[in-house]
Amino acid sequence: MTQPENEDRLMTAAGTTATTANTAAAQPRRARPVRAVVEGMPTSDGAGVKLTRLLGSRQLPMLDPFLMLDLFHTDRPEDYLAGFPDHPHRGFETVTYMLAGRLRHHDNHGHSGVIENGGVQWMTAGRGLVHSEMPEQEDGEMRGFQLWINLPASQKMIDPAYREFAADRIPVERREGAGLRVIAGTTSQGTAGPIQGGATEPRYFDVTLVPGATFEEALPPDHAAVVVVFEGAAILGEGTFRVAAPRLAVLGEGDRVSLSAGPSGARFLLLAGRPLQEPVAWGGPFVMNTREEVMQAFRDFEEGRF
């Protein structure tokens, strides 16, 4: 997708802009408290695609290493048919997770592919590319997420890369009252997703709970973490926070997440990643470490060096 709300200004930040679990000194065996609950902000992007921005807005500009999270969900073709025509990126990764519909990706390096229901594309923009994301349907439901993850300074200028995984390549873990689709990282019960390692060591789980079920999962104490409720409602923070869809809960320090589903059940993303703790210079579709690097990215793009 193209660029966040701050596309017309250059944002510079050191580390995260919200409370994160970014130190190894977290108390052992402590459930992470809820630090903030953010309601999704309706917006549009690309050529007018309607979506809900859960991270990357004025409410929560970023959460190191996560830069932006959008939820797109509509069955109105006029809300999505224009898609996301050619646009550039440099310095970070995008993760597109389709829940319904078909979306084609194409870039100026010759990569192309289609993501369908339950599929994932993990794109590393690196030193730069120009790509498009266009619907491969003229009607029906279009639903999914796109997450932006920062890259460390040492990797911002690596070659662009794509990894695509159809739904049948995403492992599913079954627990009492719960099902987990494991996209990145490994669960406490040993289910490994297709994406492993990397500078931010991301965990990306899609969790479904039946009504009243309880879910608990260990997380590295030095990772930032969020719960993104997109169906039903979940009870977090020792029963003190009811988080209904579509909302994002920022978790504080601890070594595990614990929550339960409301009376209609719950479906949510559990996202965690190791903060990079580096300066962030953000200008539209480019995320670097200094203002000078962002301005160089604009020059490189304008002069056709992507």
C-alpha positions as CSV (number, residue, x, y, z in Angstrom):
1,M,0.0,0.0,0.0
2,T,1.1,3.5,-0.6
3,Q,1.8,5.7,2.4
4,P,0.4,6.7,5.8
5,E,-1.4,9.7,7.0
6,N,1.9,11.7,7.5
7,E,2.8,11.5,3.8
8,D,3.3,15.3,3.5
9,R,5.7,15.6,6.4
10,L,8.9,14.1,7.5
11,M,8.7,12.4,10.9
12,T,11.8,11.7,12.9
13,A,11.6,9.5,16.0
14,A,14.1,7.7,18.2
15,G,12.8,4.2,19.0
16,T,9.1,3.8,19.8
17,T,6.4,6.4,20.3
18,A,4.4,4.4,22.8
19,T,5.2,2.3,25.9
20,T,6.8,-1.0,24.8
21,A,8.4,-4.0,26.3
22,N,11.9,-3.2,25.1
23,T,14.1,-4.4,28.0
24,A,15.0,-7.8,29.3
25,A,14.3,-6.7,32.8
26,A,10.6,-7.6,32.7
27,Q,9.4,-9.4,35.7
28,P,9.4,-13.2,35.1
29,R,6.1,-15.0,34.5
30,R,4.1,-11.9,34.5
31,A,1.1,-11.4,32.2
32,R,1.5,-8.3,30.1
33,P,-0.9,-5.4,31.1
34,V,-2.8,-3.3,28.7
35,R,-1.0,0.1,28.2
36,A,-3.4,1.6,25.7
37,V,-6.4,0.7,23.5
38,V,-6.6,2.3,20.0
39,E,-9.7,2.4,18.0
40,G,-9.3,2.0,14.3
41,M,-9.4,5.2,12.2
42,P,-11.4,5.1,8.9
43,T,-9.3,6.4,6.0
44,S,-8.5,5.7,2.4
45,D,-5.2,4.9,0.6
46,G,-4.0,4.1,-2.9
47,A,-6.5,5.2,-5.5
48,G,-9.2,5.6,-2.9
49,V,-9.4,2.2,-1.2
50,K,-11.3,2.4,2.0
51,L,-9.7,0.9,5.1
52,T,-9.2,1.1,8.9
53,R,-5.8,2.3,10.1
54,L,-5.0,0.7,13.5
55,L,-1.4,1.7,13.7
56,G,0.4,4.6,11.9
57,S,-2.2,7.3,12.8
58,R,-2.1,10.2,15.1
59,Q,-3.4,8.0,17.9
60,L,-0.5,5.6,17.6
61,P,2.2,6.8,15.1
62,M,4.4,3.7,15.4
63,L,5.3,1.0,17.9
64,D,8.9,-0.1,17.3
65,P,9.5,-2.2,15.2
66,F,6.0,-1.9,13.7
67,L,5.3,1.2,11.6
68,M,1.7,0.8,10.3
69,L,-1.2,-1.7,10.3
70,D,-4.2,-1.4,8.0
71,L,-7.4,-3.5,8.0
72,F,-9.3,-3.4,4.7
73,H,-12.8,-5.0,4.8
74,T,-15.7,-4.3,2.4
75,D,-18.0,-6.1,0.1
76,R,-18.6,-2.9,-2.0
77,P,-16.6,-3.1,-5.2
78,E,-16.5,0.7,-5.4
79,D,-14.5,0.7,-2.1
80,Y,-11.6,-1.4,-3.5
81,L,-11.6,-1.7,-7.3
82,A,-9.2,1.2,-7.9
83,G,-6.6,-0.6,-5.9
84,F,-3.1,0.6,-5.2
85,P,-1.5,1.5,-8.5
86,D,2.3,1.8,-8.9
87,H,4.0,3.4,-5.9
88,P,7.6,3.1,-4.4
89,H,8.9,1.8,-1.1
90,R,12.3,1.8,0.6
91,G,13.7,0.7,4.0
92,F,11.1,-1.6,5.5
93,E,9.0,-4.7,5.0
94,T,5.3,-5.2,4.2
95,V,3.2,-8.2,5.2
96,T,-0.1,-8.6,3.4
97,Y,-2.5,-11.2,4.9
98,M,-5.6,-11.9,2.9
99,L,-8.7,-13.1,4.7
100,A,-11.1,-12.9,1.7
101,G,-10.7,-11.9,-1.9
102,R,-7.8,-11.9,-4.4
103,L,-5.0,-9.3,-4.7
104,R,-2.3,-9.2,-7.4
105,H,1.2,-7.8,-6.7
106,H,3.5,-6.7,-9.4
107,D,6.8,-4.7,-9.3
108,N,9.4,-3.2,-11.6
109,H,11.9,-6.0,-10.7
110,G,9.7,-8.6,-12.5
111,H,8.1,-10.1,-9.4
112,S,4.3,-10.9,-9.7
113,G,1.9,-13.0,-7.7
114,V,-1.7,-13.4,-6.5
115,I,-2.7,-13.7,-2.8
116,E,-6.0,-15.4,-2.1
117,N,-8.0,-16.3,1.0
118,G,-5.7,-17.2,3.9
119,G,-2.5,-16.4,1.9
120,V,0.4,-14.2,2.9
121,Q,2.9,-12.1,1.0
122,W,6.0,-10.9,2.9
123,M,7.8,-8.3,0.9
124,T,11.2,-6.8,1.7
125,A,11.4,-3.4,0.0
126,G,15.1,-2.9,0.9
127,R,16.9,-0.4,-1.3
128,G,13.7,0.3,-3.3
129,L,11.1,-0.9,-5.7
130,V,8.0,0.3,-7.4
131,H,5.0,-2.0,-7.1
132,S,1.2,-2.2,-7.4
133,E,-1.4,-4.1,-5.5
134,M,-4.6,-4.5,-7.5
135,P,-7.8,-6.5,-6.9
136,E,-8.3,-9.6,-9.0
137,Q,-12.1,-9.5,-8.6
138,E,-14.9,-7.3,-9.6
139,D,-17.3,-8.1,-6.8
140,G,-17.5,-9.9,-3.5
141,E,-15.8,-9.4,-0.2
142,M,-12.2,-8.0,0.0
143,R,-10.7,-8.4,3.5
144,G,-7.3,-8.5,5.0
145,F,-4.4,-6.8,6.7
146,Q,-1.2,-5.0,5.7
147,L,1.5,-4.6,8.3
148,W,4.7,-2.5,7.8
149,I,7.8,-3.7,9.8
150,N,10.9,-1.5,10.0
151,L,14.3,-2.8,8.8
152,P,17.5,-2.1,10.7
153,A,20.0,0.4,9.3
154,S,22.2,-2.5,8.2
155,Q,19.5,-3.9,6.0
156,K,17.7,-0.9,4.6
157,M,19.6,-1.0,1.3
158,I,19.5,-4.8,0.6
159,D,18.0,-6.2,-2.6
160,P,14.2,-6.3,-2.7
161,A,12.7,-9.8,-2.1
162,Y,9.3,-11.5,-2.0
163,R,8.0,-14.5,-0.1
164,E,4.5,-15.8,-0.8
165,F,2.6,-18.5,1.1
166,A,-0.7,-20.0,0.1
167,A,-3.2,-20.8,2.8
168,D,-2.2,-24.4,2.9
169,R,1.4,-23.4,3.8
170,I,0.3,-21.6,7.0
171,P,0.3,-24.2,9.8
172,V,-2.7,-24.3,12.2
173,E,-2.3,-25.2,15.9
174,R,-5.3,-26.5,17.8
175,R,-5.8,-25.9,21.5
176,E,-8.8,-26.2,23.8
177,G,-11.2,-23.6,22.6
178,A,-8.6,-22.0,20.3
179,G,-7.1,-22.2,16.8
180,L,-3.9,-20.5,15.8
181,R,-2.7,-19.8,12.2
182,V,1.0,-19.3,12.6
183,I,2.4,-16.9,10.0
184,A,5.7,-15.9,11.6
185,G,7.7,-17.1,14.6
186,T,7.1,-20.3,16.7
187,T,4.4,-20.8,19.3
188,S,5.1,-21.9,22.9
189,Q,3.8,-25.4,21.8
190,G,6.4,-25.6,19.0
191,T,4.3,-24.8,15.9
192,A,6.6,-22.9,13.5
193,G,5.4,-20.5,10.9
194,P,7.0,-20.1,7.4
195,I,8.7,-16.9,8.4
196,Q,11.5,-17.3,10.9
197,G,14.2,-15.1,12.3
198,G,15.2,-11.7,10.9
199,A,16.3,-8.7,12.8
200,T,13.0,-8.1,14.5
201,E,12.3,-11.8,15.2
202,P,8.6,-11.3,14.5
203,R,5.7,-13.3,15.8
204,Y,2.4,-13.1,13.8
205,F,-0.4,-15.3,15.0
206,D,-4.1,-15.3,13.9
207,V,-6.1,-16.6,16.8
208,T,-9.7,-17.7,17.0
209,L,-11.4,-18.3,20.4
210,V,-14.8,-19.8,21.0
211,P,-17.0,-17.9,23.5
212,G,-15.6,-17.8,26.9
213,A,-12.3,-19.6,26.0
214,T,-9.0,-18.5,27.6
215,F,-5.8,-18.1,25.7
216,E,-2.3,-17.8,27.0
217,E,1.0,-17.5,25.1
218,A,4.6,-16.9,26.1
219,L,6.4,-13.9,24.5
220,P,10.0,-12.8,24.7
221,P,10.1,-10.1,27.4
222,D,12.1,-7.8,25.2
223,H,9.5,-7.8,22.4
224,A,6.9,-5.1,21.8
225,A,3.5,-6.7,21.5
226,V,-0.1,-5.9,20.5
227,V,-3.4,-7.7,20.3
228,V,-5.5,-6.6,17.3
229,V,-9.2,-7.7,17.8
230,F,-11.1,-7.8,14.5
231,E,-14.0,-10.1,15.3
232,G,-16.0,-10.2,18.5
233,A,-14.4,-9.0,21.7
234,A,-11.6,-10.1,24.1
235,I,-11.1,-9.5,27.8
236,L,-7.5,-8.5,28.7
237,G,-5.6,-7.1,31.6
238,E,-6.9,-9.4,34.3
239,G,-10.5,-8.7,33.2
240,T,-10.2,-4.9,33.3
241,F,-10.2,-4.2,29.5
242,R,-12.9,-5.3,27.1
243,V,-11.5,-4.8,23.6
244,A,-14.0,-5.0,20.8
245,A,-13.4,-5.1,17.1
246,P,-11.8,-3.3,15.4
247,R,-9.4,-2.2,18.1
248,L,-5.7,-2.6,18.9
249,A,-4.4,-3.1,22.5
250,V,-0.8,-2.2,23.2
251,L,0.7,-4.5,25.8
252,G,3.2,-3.6,28.5
253,E,6.1,-5.5,30.0
254,G,5.9,-9.2,30.9
255,D,6.7,-12.6,29.5
256,R,3.2,-13.8,28.4
257,V,-0.1,-12.6,27.1
258,S,-3.3,-13.8,28.7
259,L,-6.9,-13.1,27.6
260,S,-10.3,-14.6,27.2
261,A,-13.1,-14.3,24.6
262,G,-16.3,-12.5,25.1
263,P,-19.8,-14.2,24.8
264,S,-19.7,-14.1,21.0
265,G,-16.1,-15.4,20.7
266,A,-13.1,-13.5,19.5
267,R,-10.7,-13.4,16.6
268,F,-7.5,-11.4,16.9
269,L,-3.9,-11.0,15.7
270,L,-1.1,-11.4,18.2
271,L,1.9,-9.4,16.9
272,A,5.2,-9.2,18.6
273,G,8.7,-8.0,17.5
274,R,12.1,-7.0,18.9
275,P,12.4,-3.2,18.9
276,L,15.3,-1.9,16.8
277,Q,15.9,1.1,19.0
278,E,17.2,3.1,16.1
279,P,16.3,6.6,14.9
280,V,13.4,6.6,12.4
281,A,13.1,9.2,9.6
282,W,9.8,8.7,7.8
283,G,8.9,10.5,4.6
284,G,5.8,9.0,2.9
285,P,6.7,5.7,1.4
286,F,10.3,5.8,2.6
287,V,11.5,4.8,6.1
288,M,15.2,5.4,6.8
289,N,17.3,6.5,9.8
290,T,18.1,10.2,8.8
291,R,16.4,13.0,7.0
292,E,19.3,13.0,4.5
293,E,18.6,9.3,3.7
294,V,14.9,10.0,3.1
295,M,15.7,12.9,0.8
296,Q,18.2,10.7,-1.1
297,A,15.4,8.1,-1.5
298,F,13.1,10.7,-3.1
299,R,16.0,11.7,-5.5
300,D,16.7,8.1,-6.4
301,F,13.1,7.4,-7.1
302,E,12.6,10.6,-9.2
303,E,15.8,9.8,-11.2
304,G,14.7,6.2,-11.9
305,R,17.2,4.4,-9.7
306,F,14.7,2.0,-8.1
